[in-house]
């Protein structure tokens, strides 16, 4: 239609021109309603909420531009062809012309959603940022039973299982898992891939109940799109660690439902091969550069050279958090009992650098292995107890992972009610209220940090890390004003200061960081002062900022009131107990 | 005999064909007419190879169009003058389109080649990188909302109480709402059906009412007649004295009104600062109202979607363990197993799906 021509009765501007109702859109596109709904989901088009609802409040509105965007998609045409072919097939069957029907069936047009993925996520990082919903859906369908009347086929469930295992294998291999939280609904995981925080829920391994208010047609449409997306993401991720995709698995392990283990073994073997190649080349290169550098630098500056070498080492290594995660369970060996959920634990423990085995065929090592340090069990009586290992409940693993330290196992011994499982997604300092157990964990963390843990390999590097961490710890301590701690750490501090002096001689950069950190504290206190006396600055604020400020203030007050209530309750309880 | 033989010879002579001679004669005469024999002429003179490109016959209009106008020739001669495109935006759009087409073409190639999910879709090499933008999410609500710490399988006492209180409050709200609803119309009404005699009495009552109305109407007409008579008696002739009086009075009133007007005006001028203050006050109020509305709207959008269709979004009940259900053991956990519903509700909550009615599943 040319631009200047507008049919009679059609509006030129305003909400009447910008939005169309769903039935109008379906009519305009000349597609069926189910196809329209499918296309909307695939293309990422959602209903809008116009200011004026011209056709009434009970209608669903879409933006005109969204509809024209749909109109130009080749998928619409393909689906029209498919529909026509379906009609032909039906006709052939009803005419008892089976060979024709079969032939038509073979030549049915097919479609794929690859183009839509690049259209919706032009960059890889966009896709990673939007992976939450995708992962949750795939994990959910991996745990669903097949439903004949809902068209949830075995094929879907198998592909979902495979995709979710591939994803988990990648995360655990690269040690990208950060937080876990077991809730009633399922297990929350949070991973950090390329700076994107990805959160997903995996259901508990029990039979899922399907309530009647879920439209599985819609869910399956979403699933179709998400399967394609996750396959592409997995492909990219696997290739980034030099592993072939799709992976070929050991059929014996697959048959024993130990896909995740099979996958991790596959990845390990593949990347080892690659690593060997790469290491050889890397060593050559680094030696070359070293020789060059030695020529360039004056012989009086060995420190600078050392620093350079260190940098070269850290470049190919992952960031600090990943390192911390990788080495958490490094010296521990786990054995799972029959009654504990195997897959989540396999995933979490390997993600944090532990080795693990379980009861059953195809397991890496036997229960009687003397090097096992922890056995995870969840029933009150054991057949045979080994004295050399700790028998703990599965919650210990999740709590240790969240706290990033190996917690003492006494509280988690079988038969005892373990301490509460706290959510790592809550920022206690912002909330104001710190549960008792969180305080205890904090103390343990501080103790672990202060304890010097010199390692054989790269002692120097670790010490510099300790100093930076110590800076953070210092600040926390100052806030808490824990005098006891200060006394204890005085000696430690002196030791670290000395070390710091040494390091500053080598690399002054870390020293400056420290200085900056110290100066930030007064700034923060200034901010607080401002917030207490806001009248002056409030006058000069813009309207929007003032509103924002007001809402922040109200929020703070609310939180404070909440904390007060909780604390007063606690006090009352304590008094009544006395 | 001799005569016979001669006859025979003559007959034989007659039988010899003269076609050759005839043909020759014919040819000779034709050549003489056309101006030379074709056989002897060289082929170049007979045929011409058409080397010019095939040019269609031009119409008059096209010829006219080809004509270079004076200003064009002037511009053409100047190498520093560049042609200005009519609209830069349009051109850019066109370029984008061509890029898209190229991409589509490459996609088509891919369709035959690698299987879906088995090639690097974000690989920029060899493909035109479209500078597309990621589509914005419809709502501020995250895809996966982390539950409060009270929903843990082994929660801390305080946070569990909080979450439980929230869940209980939700349930109580539902109950109160049901209680406060107007009573439904009962299916059966206690009492006896109205008999025919009673109905007759009821009708009679109704008739009585009609009589009263009639009476009222009669009274009204009487009143109207009286009024008309009064009006007639009042209408009398106006004398000049009265007229003058009236005129004078009118003028006086006019003067008074003017004086009053001036007074009012001066009063209003005096009260300008007050008015200004009032306006400022009103503006402030308006602004505050607007701000409040904006904040409220944003808050609302954070907790749920806008109204997108016939039905309102109803959040799923939160999943908290009861106090007696907390065992601290993962094995004995009485977990909820409705993650499918949770996902579906999340889609509805984020405004991607339109909330729909509950449907009964065919089992």
Contacts between the chains, C-beta under 8 A, distances in Angstrom:
chain1	res1	chain2	res2	distance
A	41	B	352	7.6
A	44	B	135	5.0
A	46	B	138	4.5
A	46	B	351	5.8
A	46	B	352	5.0
A	47	B	308	4.7
A	47	B	309	7.1
A	47	B	351	7.1
A	47	B	354	5.6
A	49	B	306	3.8
A	49	B	307	6.8
A	49	B	308	6.3
A	49	B	351	7.9
A	57	B	307	7.2
A	58	B	309	7.1
A	58	B	310	4.5
A	59	B	309	7.2
A	59	B	310	7.9
A	60	B	308	5.8
A	60	B	309	4.4
A	60	B	354	5.1
A	61	B	308	8.0
A	74	B	104	7.8
A	112	B	111	7.3
A	112	B	116	4.6
A	113	B	116	7.6
A	114	B	107	7.2
A	114	B	110	7.2
A	114	B	116	5.4
A	114	B	121	6.2
A	115	B	104	7.8
A	115	B	107	5.4
A	117	B	121	6.1
A	118	B	121	5.4
A	118	B	122	7.3
A	118	B	130	7.7
A	118	B	132	7.9
A	119	B	132	6.6
A	120	B	134	7.0
A	120	B	135	5.9
A	121	B	134	6.1
A	122	B	130	6.3
A	122	B	131	7.4
A	122	B	132	3.9
A	122	B	133	7.0
A	122	B	134	6.4
A	123	B	122	6.8
A	123	B	134	7.5
A	124	B	122	4.3
A	126	B	134	4.2
A	127	B	122	7.6
A	130	B	134	7.8
A	130	B	143	7.6
A	132	B	142	7.0
A	132	B	143	4.0
A	132	B	144	4.5
A	133	B	143	3.9
A	133	B	144	6.9
A	133	B	343	7.9
A	133	B	346	7.6
A	136	B	143	7.5
A	136	B	144	5.7
A	136	B	339	7.9
A	136	B	343	6.3
A	137	B	343	6.1
A	140	B	339	5.1
A	140	B	340	6.2
A	140	B	343	6.1
A	143	B	339	7.8
A	144	B	340	7.1
A	149	B	361	7.3
A	149	B	362	5.9
A	149	B	363	7.1
A	150	B	361	7.9
A	181	B	146	7.1
A	181	B	152	6.9
A	182	B	152	6.6
A	182	B	153	4.8
A	182	B	154	7.8
A	182	B	330	7.1
A	183	B	147	5.0
A	183	B	151	4.7
A	183	B	152	5.7
A	183	B	153	6.6
A	183	B	319	7.6
A	184	B	147	7.9
A	184	B	151	5.4
A	184	B	152	7.7
A	184	B	153	6.1
A	184	B	319	4.6
A	184	B	320	6.8
A	184	B	321	5.7
A	184	B	333	7.6
A	184	B	335	5.7
A	184	B	336	5.3
A	185	B	147	6.5
A	185	B	151	7.0
A	185	B	319	5.2
A	185	B	335	7.6
A	185	B	336	5.9
A	185	B	339	6.3
A	185	B	342	6.3
A	186	B	335	7.8
A	186	B	339	5.7
A	188	B	144	7.7
A	188	B	146	6.0
A	188	B	147	7.8
A	199	B	142	7.8
A	199	B	144	4.7
A	199	B	146	6.7
A	200	B	144	6.1
A	201	B	144	6.1
A	201	B	339	6.7
A	201	B	342	8.0
A	203	B	337	7.0
A	203	B	339	4.5
A	204	B	333	7.2
A	204	B	335	4.4
A	204	B	337	7.1
A	206	B	335	6.0
A	206	B	337	5.5
A	207	B	337	6.4
A	208	B	337	4.8
A	208	B	338	7.3
A	208	B	339	6.5
A	208	B	340	6.3
A	209	B	337	4.8
A	209	B	338	5.6
A	210	B	338	8.0
A	210	B	340	5.9
A	210	B	361	7.6
A	211	B	338	5.7
A	211	B	340	7.4
A	211	B	341	4.7
A	212	B	358	6.2
A	212	B	359	6.6
A	212	B	360	6.1
A	212	B	361	4.8
A	213	B	341	6.5
A	213	B	344	7.2
A	213	B	358	4.9
A	213	B	359	7.5
A	214	B	340	5.2
A	214	B	341	5.3
A	214	B	344	4.6
A	215	B	344	7.0
A	215	B	356	6.6
A	215	B	359	7.1
A	218	B	344	7.4
A	218	B	347	7.5
A	218	B	353	6.4
A	219	B	340	6.9
A	219	B	343	7.2
A	219	B	344	6.6
A	222	B	347	7.4
A	227	B	117	8.0
A	228	B	116	6.1
A	228	B	117	6.2
A	231	B	116	7.0
A	231	B	117	2.9
A	231	B	118	7.7
A	232	B	117	5.7
A	232	B	120	7.9
A	232	B	121	4.9
A	232	B	122	7.6
A	234	B	117	7.8
A	235	B	117	6.3
A	235	B	118	6.7
A	235	B	119	7.2
A	235	B	120	6.2
A	235	B	121	8.0
A	236	B	120	5.9
A	236	B	121	7.9
A	236	B	122	6.1
A	239	B	120	6.6
A	245	B	118	7.4
A	246	B	117	7.9
A	246	B	118	6.7
A	339	B	331	5.4
A	340	B	330	7.0
A	340	B	331	7.3
A	341	B	330	6.9
A	378	B	329	6.0
A	378	B	330	5.9
A	378	B	331	4.2
A	379	B	331	6.8
A	393	B	329	6.9
A	393	B	330	7.1
A	394	B	330	5.1
A	395	B	154	6.4
A	395	B	328	7.7
A	395	B	330	6.5
A	417	B	327	7.8
A	417	B	328	4.2
A	418	B	154	6.4
A	418	B	328	5.3
A	420	B	152	7.1
A	420	B	154	5.6
A	420	B	155	5.9
A	420	B	156	3.9
A	420	B	157	7.3
A	421	B	152	4.7
A	421	B	153	6.2
A	421	B	154	4.3
A	421	B	155	7.1
A	422	B	149	6.1
A	422	B	152	7.2
A	422	B	156	6.2
A	423	B	146	7.2
A	423	B	147	7.8
A	423	B	148	7.4
A	423	B	149	3.7
A	423	B	152	6.1
A	425	B	146	4.3
A	425	B	149	8.0
A	426	B	148	7.8
A	426	B	149	5.3
A	433	B	158	7.5
A	435	B	156	4.7
A	435	B	158	6.8
A	435	B	159	7.1
A	436	B	156	8.0
A	437	B	156	6.7
A	543	B	287	6.9
A	543	B	291	6.8
A	547	B	291	5.1
A	547	B	294	7.4
A	547	B	295	6.1
A	551	B	295	6.3
A	566	B	158	5.6
A	569	B	158	7.7
A	570	B	158	7.5
